[in-house]
Amino acid sequence: MTNTVQIRRALLSVSDKTGLVALGTALAARGVELLSTGGSAATLRDAGLTVKDVADITEFPEMMDGRVKTLHPRVHGGLLALRDNEDHVAAMDEHGIGPIDLLVVNLYPFEETVAKGADYDTCIENIDIGGPAMIRAAAKNHGFVATVVDVQDYDALLAELEANDGGTTYAFRQNLAQIAYARTGAYDAAVSTWMAGAIGNDAPRRRVFAGEIAQGLRYGENPHQSAAFYTDGTSRKGVATATQLQGKELSYNNINDTDAAFELVSEFPAEDGPAVAIIKHANPCGVAKGDTVLDAYQSAFNCDSTSAFGGIIALNQPLDGPTAEEISKIFTEVVIAPSIDDDARAVFAPKKNVRLLETGGLPDTRAAITSYRQVAGGLLVQDKDAGFIGMDDLKVVTKRAPTEEEMRDLLFAWKVAKHVKSNAIVYVKDGATVGVGAGQMSRVDSCRIAARKAEDMAETLGLETPLTKGSVVASDAFFPFADGLLTAAAAGATAVIQPGGSMRDDDVIAAADEAGLAMVMTGMRHFRH
């Protein structure tokens, strides 16, 4: 296999003109002949560079609004010809096809067009045809052709040419070819995914997934597992799009838990007041609203101060200095907020291991996005749980209706329960969780664990009564029997929110009436596995 190939002729045709002039100038300085098209050619000429139009090579003008310009044997033959194959060389000589040693192409901005909410026809017009065709041809022939599809690889290309006296090595071209095919694959994935949505096909025959590397990770959930973090190209506010202001690199578990924390706290719009969520192992150990961010943090912390150690803290409003001072009293892995003021940054500056993330806003938790989970031999695909229940959606099923205060806490508890692993039980009082039971095989066990943790925390706070006394309770799914409900009542809960739908609903309602509980049903389940 040919190793080093000298770059004598290059075709540059890019939508993103970033770095194009510098690249063209560096190539021209090495005596490389530059071929180009349309706007790229104009940009290079404006910089004083000599450029030959592809139309002059093909002897065909660009036509059909630029849809046809590079789809020609004198382009693809120059990219695909095997230089060590006598028949290929003879065909090139016979038909006037010159070899192309370097292809630099980035594609029409289809993903960006979709992200801007463009209409169907505009999105269609931004599907690149000639670009992917050239990229695939050049990448296939990487034995002789270098293919560059990302602006960030320009410097690496120039360094390679410098190191090899104007040539590229086979290993370098192999690496570029892999990047090129990944780019065209991701591009096609974006087109097919958008089109499925545009035509209302919720379960297309083939579904393609693509991501772009954000960072390599030291390991996955455990040190013996390799891992990496990829972004999906969407602009949803959160851990993938946040700016890290300080701290060590995020780990696999940090990313997973931080996502869980910020998605939960985003259930509470900033305009409705400060809210704070503290997460440990993707489950909340404390969530609260307050008059100030500091009040909300303190109430969330007081739900389970033991579990909060080494946790993830998410805020729905800017992090200020006083709150940062309070947070800094214990070890915290990550703090994520829409913004972090200078006083808060100064508080955390000496704590180099604390990761501070600034998101610039909250995501729309009701937006329809797709989630994926791998199973052996396949993928489970579903809409992310964007289910929302408001006051008007609740059905009072007991003789006693909740008070206004109970109703506020019930809706708060319901939002939190959506983010707790099933079977989920959440006790809430005065806009703060006071007990969380997560991930148990039995719903009654979740009720008991949450109540027991509330008793322990009351003891820590020096209180004589459990925190669950006078609370409300949310269950992410129906109570199959009355035992879980009665356990919550014994813990001091006075009102219940649950989906309903059990064949024993009547028995559970009767038990609630007998215990003097108010109960509302949502008709919506929030399993989280």
Disulfide bonds with the S-S distance in Angstrom:
none
